[in-house]
């Protein structure tokens, strides 16, 4: 099992084989057994199978093909709505309309999504994590009709592989692991830890076709620009206000 998990790969091309309702529900049951804050399970999962529903979600994910080509798309949401309603109906006074509550609900949603993904891959399915969910959370909220105190956090596309995907490169464990306390990186550390990533033929080609000098420039100048990050930060803050997590000043 450990070796299998070390070889995992992101799947973006799906076969037409359907994911059975029975298997999907079993995987969701497993996801809902994951650890969470205070045993409150402050998340909800919206399952999208309908082609029209996936088509409606696609623009929020910049029309990545795996949104419409996957048999199933799952949106994991931080959900303080359900718990707030339960508290109010039991003569309790909830205080979940704030960033701290959103933080632990978002963590709950991410933990549940990872448990789901691990179980799915162990059962022959493939997944793709869509990092675009919080970019256009406002659009996803409209499509999925999410009420206040519910925020989309993670989207996963799911299906059977059309072809065996190749594992993506990862930084060495030494780049991630800190013993006892955080050890900051020297210039030599950075050169050593990113050496293999920067010298992969695919990444060198990536730099070339984007007319850049370094791989880092592809990320700062094209993929995750300061301008875009600031724009989507502003959009996210406005969406948090709309969903009830930030009180208007």
C-alpha positions in Angstrom: 0.0 0.0 0.0 2.8 2.4 0.9 4.6 1.8 -2.4 1.3 2.3 -4.3 0.7 5.6 -2.6 4.3 6.8 -3.5 3.6 6.1 -7.2 0.3 8.0 -7.4 -0.4 10.3 -10.3 -2.9 13.0 -11.2 -5.5 11.8 -13.8 -6.8 14.2 -16.4 -8.0 11.8 -19.1 -10.9 9.6 -18.2 -12.5 6.6 -19.8 -16.2 6.4 -20.5 -16.6 3.7 -17.8 -19.2 5.0 -15.3 -18.5 5.2 -11.6 -21.2 3.2 -9.9 -23.4 4.8 -7.3 -22.6 2.0 -4.8 -18.8 2.5 -5.1 -19.1 6.3 -5.0 -21.2 6.2 -1.8 -18.8 3.8 -0.2 -15.9 6.2 -1.0 -17.9 9.0 0.4 -18.6 7.0 3.6 -14.9 6.5 4.0 -14.3 10.3 3.4 -16.7 11.1 6.2 -14.8 8.9 8.6 -11.8 11.2 8.3 -10.5 13.3 11.3 -12.2 16.6 11.8 -12.4 19.5 14.2 -14.3 18.7 17.4 -16.2 15.9 15.7 -18.4 18.6 14.1 -17.8 17.6 10.5 -18.0 21.1 9.2 -18.1 20.3 5.5 -20.5 19.3 2.8 -19.8 17.5 -0.5 -21.7 18.4 -3.7 -21.6 15.6 -6.3 -22.1 16.7 -10.0 -22.7 13.9 -12.5 -25.1 15.7 -14.9 -23.4 16.9 -18.1 -25.2 20.3 -17.9 -24.0 20.7 -14.3 -20.4 20.0 -15.2 -20.7 22.4 -18.1 -22.0 25.1 -15.8 -19.0 24.6 -13.4 -16.4 24.5 -16.2 -15.9 28.3 -16.6 -15.2 28.7 -12.9 -12.4 26.2 -13.4 -11.1 28.0 -16.5 -12.6 25.3 -18.7 -10.1 22.7 -17.8 -11.2 19.6 -19.8 -11.2 17.2 -16.8 -14.3 19.1 -15.4 -16.5 18.1 -18.3 -14.8 14.8 -19.3 -14.8 13.2 -15.9 -17.8 11.1 -15.0 -18.0 12.7 -11.6 -17.0 16.1 -10.1 -17.1 16.6 -6.4 -17.0 20.0 -4.6 -15.9 19.9 -1.0 -17.2 22.9 0.9 -16.6 24.3 4.3 -20.1 24.3 5.8 -21.0 26.2 9.0 -24.6 26.5 7.8 -25.7 23.0 9.0 -24.1 23.3 12.4 -25.4 26.8 13.0 -29.0 25.7 12.2 -28.6 22.7 14.6 -27.4 25.0 17.3 -30.2 27.5 16.9 -32.8 24.7 16.9 -31.4 23.4 20.2 -31.4 26.7 22.1 -27.6 27.2 21.6 -25.9 30.4 20.4 -23.5 29.8 17.5 -20.6 32.0 16.7 -19.4 30.6 13.4 -19.6 33.7 11.2 -15.9 34.4 11.3 -12.5 33.5 9.8 -11.4 31.2 12.6 -14.5 29.0 12.1 -13.9 29.1 8.3 -10.3 28.0 8.9 -11.2 24.8 10.7 -14.1 24.0 8.5 -11.8 24.4 5.5 -9.3 22.1 7.1 -12.1 19.5 7.7 -13.1 19.8 4.0 -9.5 19.2 2.8 -9.0 16.2 5.1 -12.2 14.6 3.9 -11.3 15.3 0.3 -7.9 13.6 0.8 -9.4 10.6 2.5 -11.8 10.3 -0.4 -9.0 10.6 -3.0 -6.8 7.9 -1.3 -9.8 5.5 -1.1 -10.7 6.2 -4.8 -7.2 5.6 -6.0 -6.9 2.4 -4.0 -10.1 1.2 -5.8 -8.7 1.7 -9.3 -10.1 5.2 -9.9 -8.1 8.4 -10.7 -8.5 11.9 -9.5 -7.5 15.4 -10.4 -7.3 18.1 -7.7 -8.6 21.4 -9.2 -6.7 24.3 -7.6 -9.1 26.8 -9.1 -11.9 26.4 -6.6 -11.1 29.4 -4.4 -10.3 31.6 -7.4 -13.8 31.7 -8.6 -15.7 30.7 -5.5 -18.4 33.2 -6.2 -19.2 31.5 -9.5 -19.3 28.1 -8.0 -21.5 29.3 -5.2 -24.0 30.5 -7.8 -23.9 27.2 -9.8 -24.2 25.0 -6.8 -26.7 27.3 -5.0 -24.6 27.4 -1.8 -26.3 29.3 1.1 -24.5 31.7 3.5 -21.9 30.2 5.7 -20.9 27.7 3.0 -17.7 28.1 1.0 -16.3 25.9 -1.8 -12.8 24.8 -0.9 -11.7 21.9 -3.0 -12.9 20.3 -6.3 -12.0 16.8 -7.4 -12.7 15.2 -10.8 -13.1 11.5 -10.6 -13.2 8.6 -13.0 -11.4 5.5 -14.4 -8.2 6.1 -16.4 -8.3 6.3 -20.1 -4.5 5.7 -20.0 -2.0 5.2 -17.3 -0.8 8.6 -16.1 2.8 9.3 -15.3 3.7 10.4 -11.7 4.5 14.1 -11.4 7.9 15.1 -10.0 8.1 16.1 -6.4 10.7 17.9 -4.3 12.8 15.6 -2.2 11.7 15.0 1.4 14.6 17.1 2.6 12.9 20.1 1.0 9.8 19.7 3.1 10.9 18.2 6.4 12.1 20.2 9.4 13.3 18.4 12.6 12.3 20.0 15.9 12.1 23.5 14.5 12.0 25.3 11.1 15.4 25.5 9.4 15.5 28.3 6.9 17.0 27.7 3.5 20.3 29.0 2.3 21.0 29.8 -1.3 22.9 26.6 -1.6 20.0 24.7 -0.1 17.6 26.2 -2.7 20.0 25.3 -5.6 20.3 21.7 -4.3 16.6 21.1 -3.5 15.3 22.4 -6.8 18.1 21.0 -9.0 16.3 17.8 -10.1 13.0 19.7 -10.8 14.7 22.4 -12.8 16.7 19.9 -14.9 13.9 17.5 -15.9 13.7 17.6 -19.7 9.9 18.3 -19.6 10.5 21.3 -17.3 13.3 22.6 -19.5 11.0 22.4 -22.5 8.3 24.2 -20.4 10.7 27.1 -19.8 11.7 27.2 -23.5 8.2 27.2 -25.0 7.2 30.0 -22.6 10.3 32.1 -23.6 11.6 32.4 -20.1 15.0 32.0 -18.6 14.1 30.0 -15.5 11.3 27.7 -14.3 10.6 30.0 -11.5 9.8 32.8 -14.0 7.1 30.6 -15.6 5.4 30.5 -12.2 5.8 34.2 -11.3 5.3 35.7 -14.8 2.7 33.4 -16.4 1.0 30.9 -14.1 0.6 32.7 -10.7 1.3 36.3 -11.3 1.2 39.0 -8.6 -1.6 40.8 -10.5 -3.8 37.6 -10.7 -3.1 36.7 -7.1 -4.2 40.1 -5.9 -7.3 40.1 -8.1 -8.4 36.7 -6.9 -7.6 37.7 -3.3 -10.0 40.7 -3.6 -12.7 38.5 -5.1 -12.3 35.9 -2.4 -12.6 38.5 0.4 -15.8 39.9 -1.2 -17.2 36.3 -1.5 -16.4 35.7 2.2 -18.4 38.8 3.0 -21.3 37.7 0.9 -21.2 34.2 2.5 -21.3 35.7 6.0 -17.7 35.1 7.2 -16.5 38.7 7.3 -18.6 41.3 8.9 -18.8 44.5 6.9 -17.0 47.5 8.4 
